[in-house]
Structures are given as structure tokens and as C-alpha cells.
Amino acid sequence: MTRRHSRDQICLQLPLPLLAAAGRTRFQTMPPDLNLRVLPRTVQQETVEKLRLAIFSGVFEPGSRLIESQLCVQLGISRPSLREALRSLAAERLIDIVPNRGPSIPTLTWEEVTAIYEVRELLEVEAAGRCSQMISAEQLQALENTLHAFEKAASSKDSLARVTTAADFYSVILANCGNPILEEIHRGLVARISLFRSRSMSLEGRAASSLAEMKEIYDAIAAGDEKAARKAAGKHILEAMAATKRSMDSGS
């Protein structure tokens, strides 16, 4: 009994994975004072989201430096938390972190923008075509809901709502294309696509045009018309690319 009691004491001092391995049948009950529930949001996640939205909103101009001390004060967070958030944004290619210079908003050339739109076209046209053949009735309703949300945003002055609801529309399409790798690759472009979208949507009349184009995509998917879905998605991306070019040329 003494040895068993001693073994219990040793096991309880081990990290949880080792503790479970040491006695799978004896240590299944979670101690009442141990709460492993993961909080839905952390400081780092919220910081990433706020800075991402600020970038989409044009708060930081392309080429401008981000002063860490100022951001810490504005966000009310510590520098380690800020730097962790900045690394996440750098992974999304929304900021550049240059040694001995700090973080800054990248200035993209038209060649770089074109390359991203070309990849977007490859992914979204394929996704729309596949989605038209695979989407369920329930998910089609979800797609229609996102379209209605974008329609409401398009008629408002809320530029961020336009960006997020448009992203939600494509998120449903990607999630129902039947190819998780295609969806994963597209997810790596979402932040930059949203950045371009925020700039193009700033042009007069572009939100209304986007809505008409997205309705064409939805109608084709709802009809199960793969060819029409691909054509509509391709048209939408080409129009979005042209709008981004006009926005960049005008300095919007």
C-alpha cells in the first residue's frame, strides 16, 4: 500500500500526457480544481483580428512603419503579445518584419498583385464548378444567407462588412468543393484577397457590381450548372482584378 501511495504521488507530479500514460485506468477522473477548457479568444487572437481589420480599413498606409510602442498603448497590451500577433500577420503576408527596421505594411507591385489574382482564379473557378455538383440543400441555404448578408453590406457604408461578408460567401463555396487541399491553399490567400477587396470596394459602384456577379455565381451553383458556375466565378475575379488596378492607379 505504501508503494502504491508513493507511485500516485510521483504520477501526479508528471505532465498530463505522461500522467495518463503512467496509469490509463486509474487517472481518468479530472481533478475538480483543474480546468482544461480552452477560452474562445486570447489576447493574441483578438490583437491579430483588430490589426487585420485596421489594415483592411486603410488605417495603415502601404509602406508605413508600425511603431510597436504606440500600438501597445493603443491596444492596451504588452509588447510580447503584440509581437506574437505581428508574427501571425506576417505569416498572412499582411505585414513585413525587417530586421533592424521593425514591422511595416508592404507595398505590392502590380506584378505581385496579378500573380495573386491568377492563383485566386485557378482556385475559385475550380471550387465554384465543383461546388455546383456537390453542395447540399442545407449548405446552399447557408450560401444564400451569406449572399443576403453581402447585399445588406453593399447597400451600407460599412466597408468592413462588405469585405467580411464577401469572404464568408467564398468560404461556403470552398468548404463545399469536396477538396480540402484546395480549401487549405485558398485559406493562405484569404487575408491578401480581403486586402485587395477592401481597396476595390472603395470604388464607387464596385460593391453593387460585385453583388450582381456573386448572384450569378450563386444562381449557377443553385442550378447545378458547373459550366456556368465556372464562367461566373472567372468573370467575377477578372472584374475584381480590374477594380483593384483602378484603385491602385488612383491611390485609393
Disulfide bonds with the S-S distance in Angstrom:
none
